[in-house]
Amino acid sequence: MNRVELRQLLYAEAVARHRHFTRAADELHVAQSALSHQIRRLEAELGTELFERTSRRVVPTEAGEAVATRARRVLAEIDGVRGELDELRGLVRGRISIGALLPAGGVEVTTLLARFRHSFPGIEVGLREGTAADMLDLLTADELDAAFSLLAGDIPEGVETLRVSEEQVVAAYPPGTAPDAERVSAGDLAGVPLATPRSGSAIKSVADDFFARAGKQFNVSLESGDPYLIRCLVSDGFGAALLPESLARRDGPPVETRPLRPSIRLGVYLIWRRDRHRSVAANAFIDFVRNYESRS
């Protein structure tokens, strides 16, 4: 291990994450041949194959996954050292990876990120999207510093949270087709083909519980990881859907909405790992969101 270099760990982590040599090389701004050479050197030094290579894909071996996981922790520690030194010099620099959630109740995440960028021009921000389950998995894998997420039920163990807003789940219908009732129950929706955010999302989780408590069947006609796509489908007459109210209110394809009976409300949180070392840049982002939320 004496000759393992930091750049080799950086390269291995990027290849494991992208599962692709070309995309990893593009992210790191190096030639693919140079990246491949360093990976081969690292494999020779460790005495084991880190990636299974075919003409179409690259898959980390068990050893490759282990090296990538350790590499993320090493790189996070080094970023932390650099950030602390910058802080001593009165600077805040670095890179953070944030899990994005659109929409996020009363918080305009895009506006928040733009203001953060203006306040901290030395911090580069990377964004990842996904469900609440995806955000928790990425935090556990050290691939995110923090994430915006809807949470249903108890706060996961080992996760710190900052509640920033609240989101109501509503039934959305094509224009002119919503029922006359002010609110709709599980019984009203039981026979209606429904589109929902995909499994692993907080909304799908509470929707399953909503119908189960009423003893009604949940007729899912479509699941998607893109709530805006669901709204477009509903607007064009695909069927009804369960969506975040803030998404249904935004400018876009017209839909009619009805609150549920009983109502479903979810907290919108910024979440991060309690036991993970946080860089100065990550702490700056969390503090910025906390202060941004208090001003809103």
N, C-alpha and C positions, 0 to 999 in steps of 0.2 A: 504493500500500500504506500510505500515511501514515494513513489513516483506519480501517484494519482494527483492530477492537477484540478484546480478549481474550475477551469473552463471545461474540462471533461465532464464534471458533474453537471455543469450548466447545460452542456450539449445533450447529455443523457436524459436529463429531466425534460427538456423541450421535445426530444424525439418520443419519449414515453407519453407525453401529454398529447402531442399532435398525431402520434402513430403514423408519422410520415416524415421522411428525411427532408424533402424539399420544403415543406411548410415550416419545419423547424429551422432550417437554414435561412429562410426568408425572414422569420421573426428575429433571428439573431444577427442578421446582416452579415453572414459569412457564406463562402462558397460551399455548395453541397459536398464537393470532394473533400474539402478541409474538415467539414463536420464528420463525414464518414470515416476519414482517417483517424480522427481523435477518438471516435467510438471504438474502432478496431484496436487502437492502442490501449484504451481503458479495459476492453475485454481481455486483451493479452495480459495486462497487469493483474487483473482480478482472477484470471484463469477460468473464466466461464463466459458463456454466451449470454448477452443481455437482451438481444432482440432476434426474433425469428423473422427472416426477410423472405418475401416472395416478390414476384414481379408486380403484384397489385397492392400489397399492404405490408406494414411493419407491426408486429405484435410483441410487446415486452414479455420476456420469459418471467418466471417467478423471481429469479435473481434480478432481472431488469426492473421489475416493479419495486423490489426492496431497495435497490440503489436509487431509483427515482424518488421514493418516499424520503429516504435519508437526505438526498440531495436538496429537496425542497426545504428541509429543516436547516441544513447548513447554509443555504443561500439566504434564507430568512434571517438567520443570525448575523450574517455578514451585512445584509441590508440594514439590520438594526444597529450594528457598530457604525456604519457610515452615517446613518441618520443621527445617531447621538453625537458624532463628531461635528456634523453640520450644525446641530443644535447649539453646540458649544461655540461655534463660529457665528451664531445668530441666523443660520439658514435652515430651511426645511426643504429637503430634497428627497427623492426616492421614487419608488413605484409602488402602487397599491392595486390590488385586484378586488373589485367590488361586484357583488351579485346584484343585478338590477331587477326591479319589479315595476312593471307598468301595466295598469295604473297602481297607485299606492294610496288609496283613500284621498285625504285632503292634501297630501304632499305631492308636489310636482317634482319628481325625481330628476327629470331633465334640467329643470331650472336650478335645483339644488346643486347638481353636478357642475353646471356652468358657473355658478357663483363660487363654488369651491375652487375650480380651475383658475378663476380670476384672482382669488385670494392667495392661492398657493401655486404660482406658475412653475415652480421647480418640481412639483409632484406629477408624475405620469400616472394616468388612471386607465386600468384595463377593466372591461366589463364582461360579465358572464350572465346569461339568462337561464331561466329554468323554473321548475316548480319549487314549492317549499321543501320537498324531500331532496331535490337536486341541490338546493342551497346548503342543507345540512350535510349532505355527502361531500360537497366540495370544501366546506369548512373543515370537516374531519380529515380530509386528504391534504390539508394545508395548501389548497389551491385558491382560497379566498382569504382576504383579511377581514372582510365584513360583508354582510348582505342584507338587503331589504327583503322582507318576507312577510306574508300573511301566515299566522300561526293559529291552528285549531287545537284546542285542548291544552294540556300541560306544557310548560316550557321544557324542552329537552335538557337532560342533565349535562352539565359542563358548558352550557351556553349562556353567555351574558346577553341581556336584551335592553333595548331602549325603545319604549313605545312612542311612536311618532304620529300615529293617526288611527283611524277606524274605518273599516269598510263594511258596507251592507251588501248582502247577496240578494239579487232581484231576478225575477223571471222576465225575460225579454221576448217580445213577439214581433212578427212582421207588422208593419204599419196597418192600422185598421182592424186588426184581428184580436187584440187583447180583450179579455173578458170584462164585463161591466163592473164586477166586484173590485173594491179598492185594494184588496189583498187576495192572494191565492194560497190555497193549502196544498199539502201533499196529495190529497184526494182529487183536487182540481187538476193537478198535473199528472196524475197516475197514468192516464191514457194518452198523454201527449208525447210524441217523440221529442226527446230533448238532446241538445248539444251541450257539452260541458267541457271545462278545462280538463286536461288529461289526468289519469291516476297519478297520485303523488302530490297533487296540488291540494292546498287547504280547502278550496271551494269544492272539489270533488269529494273530499273527506266529509265535510259537513253536509253535503247533499246526500251522500249515502246514509248518514245518520238521520237526516231530516225525514227521509222516506221510511227508514227502518222503524223509527219511533212511532210513525203513523200506521205501521203495518201495511204499507202500500208498495207496489212494485215500481221500480225506477226504470223507465224505458229509455235507455241511452241509445241515441241514433248516431252519435258521432262524438269523439273526443279529440281535442287538439291542444297542443302546447301554446297556441297563439290565440288569446282571447279576442283580439281584434278581428282575426279571420272568422271566428264564430259569429261575431256581430255582423260581419258582411254577409255571411250565409243566412242569418236570420232575416236581415233586411231584404234579401232577395227571395224570401219565401221558403227557405229550406225547412223551417220548423221553429220551435221555441228553444230557449236556452236559459241556463243559469249563469249569470255573469256578475262581476263586480259593478255596483251602481255607478262608481266614478267613471268606469269605461263607457257605460251606456250614456252618461251625460256628456261626454266629450263630443266635439264636432266630428261628424262622420256619417256613414250610412244610417238612415233613420230607423229607429226601433221604438216600440212602445214597451214600457216596463210596468210591473206591478210588484210591490213588496210581498214578501212571503208571510204566511201566518202559520205558526209563530215566526217572528222575524229572526234572521240570522245575521249576526254582526261579528266580524273578525277584527282582532287587533292587527295593526300594521307595525312591524318592528324593524329596527336595525339590530342584527344579531352578529355576535362574534364569539370565538372560542375563549373560554376563561383561562385555559392552561397554556395557550400559545403565546410565545414571545411576540409582542407587537412592536413594530418599528415606530420611530418618531412620526413618519408619514401616516401610518395607520392610526396612531393616537390623534394626530392632527385632524384626520377625517372624522373620527368618532366625536371628538370635541366640537368640530364644526357642525355636525348634524345635531348634536345636543343643543348647542346655542341657537342654531337655525330653527329648531323645533320650538324653543322657548320664545323666540321672536314672532313665530307665526300665530 
